[in-house]
Amino acid sequence: QVQLVESGGGLVQAGGSLRLSCAASGRGFSNYNVGWFRQAPGKEREFVGSITWNGDSQYYTDSVKGRFTISRDNAKNTVYLQMNSLKPEESAVYYCACAALWRSLNPMSERDIIYWGKGTLVTVSS
């Protein structure tokens, strides 16, 4: 069992940056690939990016490529989402999630998620 807690959300101006953290507790976090998703008000949750269990590879949805970076520190049981040049339309609740190693990372499907965090709210003002 793995519990995930996101943090780092908040209010930022357009063009600004935030770094989200996803802290895991429980056993076996390093055995999972991790994804970030977001859900804006009135919209479906969407895939943002993912990282392999060992941090060697990352994948991103096209709209965030070059601006967002995912990293992980398994010694700290934490995954990070660095977000730069944020846009107002990226205001959403951001979730981290764990998926099994043999599942696709690009994109990561919600159907393959084993554990979800409760999310952290990011608001980007114009």
C-alpha positions, 0 to 999 in steps of 0.5 A: 500500500502506498499513500501519496500526498501532493503539495506545492500548489498555490496562486501564481501569475501567468508566466510564473513557476511552481514546483509540486511535490508528491510524497509517498509513504508506505512500501514499494514506491520505487517499484512504480512508475509515477504520473502527474495528471490535472483536472480543470473545473468542468473538464476531464482529468488529463495526463500531464507527464510521467516518470519511470520507476528509476527516473531514467525516462520522462514523458510529457503531453505536448502542451507542456513539453519544454516547460514542465519537468518531472523528477524523482528522488526515491531515497526521499520517496518523492516525485516533483513536477517543476512547472515554468511559464505557467498559463491561466488555462493550466489552472487545475487540481494536480494529482500524482499517481502510481502505475505498475511498471509494465503499463504505458507511460506515454501516455499513462492511462487512468485505468492503469493507476493503482494509487492516487493522491488527493491533489493540490490546487494550482491557480494561474492568474492572468 
